[in-house]
Amino acid sequence: MRRRLMDSPRRSNRINLYVGNLSSTATEIDLKQVFSAFGPVIEVSIMNDEYIGSGQSRRYAYIKMEERTQGEAAILNLNGKSLSNRVIGVIEALPLSPVNVTPPCNKYRHRSWRDKKE
């Protein structure tokens, strides 16, 4: 019998947080200081516009915390609070699953060589 993923002893107790509506002047150091009050912060990543070339902040970040309970405490205490004169939103960042992806509409599907009648 296969073990389920949830029962695996290797499952990490870490949590990833999404922080939205950040100020354009917010830095990774600022976020690390704020979230460190709830527990050890492993990584802070502020998303930037690298494709356009401007390098400006996209005003959201991902924060990886060591303990799930400390991350949940950060969500409860910081969601809806003001940081740099902006009300931020803090939620758990969940990975995208293939189940949530909608397939393209068949109405606009291009014909392939397999569809070609001989």
C-alpha positions in Angstrom: 0.0 0.0 0.0 1.3 3.4 -0.9 1.8 6.1 1.7 -0.1 9.3 1.2 1.8 12.6 0.9 0.2 13.9 4.1 1.4 11.0 6.1 5.0 11.3 4.9 7.5 12.0 7.7 9.6 14.2 5.3 6.7 16.7 5.0 8.0 20.2 5.8 6.5 22.2 8.6 7.5 25.4 6.7 5.0 27.9 5.4 5.0 30.2 2.4 3.2 33.5 2.7 1.9 35.9 0.1 2.1 39.6 1.0 0.1 41.9 -1.3 -0.4 45.7 -1.7 3.1 46.6 -0.6 4.6 50.1 -1.0 6.9 50.5 -3.9 9.6 51.6 -1.4 9.3 48.4 0.7 12.5 46.4 0.9 13.3 42.8 1.8 15.0 44.0 5.0 11.8 45.9 6.1 9.6 42.8 5.5 12.1 40.5 7.3 12.1 42.8 10.4 8.3 42.8 10.5 7.8 39.1 10.0 10.7 38.1 12.3 8.6 39.3 15.2 6.6 36.1 14.7 9.4 33.6 14.1 12.5 32.8 12.0 12.2 34.0 8.4 14.0 31.8 5.8 13.6 33.9 2.7 12.0 37.1 1.5 11.4 37.7 -2.2 9.9 40.9 -3.5 8.7 40.5 -7.1 10.1 43.0 -9.6 9.3 43.9 -13.2 12.4 42.4 -14.8 10.8 41.6 -18.1 10.0 45.2 -18.9 13.4 46.3 -17.7 12.2 48.9 -15.2 13.0 46.8 -12.2 10.2 48.5 -10.2 8.4 46.6 -7.5 5.3 44.7 -8.5 4.1 45.4 -4.9 3.8 41.9 -3.7 6.2 39.5 -2.0 6.6 35.9 -0.9 8.0 35.1 2.5 9.1 31.6 3.7 8.9 31.0 7.4 10.4 28.2 9.4 7.3 27.1 11.4 3.7 26.8 10.2 2.2 28.0 13.5 4.4 31.1 13.5 3.4 31.9 9.9 -0.3 31.5 10.8 0.2 33.9 13.7 1.8 36.4 11.3 -1.3 36.0 9.0 -3.7 36.7 11.9 -1.8 39.7 13.2 -0.6 41.4 10.0 -3.4 40.8 7.5 -5.2 44.2 7.1 -2.5 46.1 9.0 -0.7 49.2 7.7 2.9 49.0 6.5 4.5 52.1 5.0 1.1 53.8 4.8 -0.5 50.9 2.9 -2.9 48.3 4.1 -1.2 44.9 3.3 -2.9 41.6 2.8 -1.2 38.4 4.1 -2.3 34.9 3.1 -0.8 31.5 2.8 0.7 31.0 -0.7 -0.4 27.7 -2.1 1.3 26.1 -5.1 -0.7 25.9 -8.4 -2.0 22.5 -9.0 -2.7 21.0 -12.4 -6.3 20.4 -11.3 -7.0 24.1 -11.2 -5.8 24.8 -14.7 -8.6 25.1 -17.2 -8.0 23.4 -20.6 -8.3 25.6 -23.7 -11.6 25.6 -25.5 -11.8 23.1 -28.3 -13.8 25.5 -30.5 -10.6 27.3 -31.4 -8.3 24.3 -31.6 -6.0 24.2 -34.7 -6.2 21.2 -36.9 -3.2 19.0 -36.8 -1.8 16.6 -39.4 -3.6 13.8 -37.5 -7.0 15.4 -38.2 -6.3 15.6 -41.9 -8.4 13.1 -44.0 -6.6 11.2 -46.7 
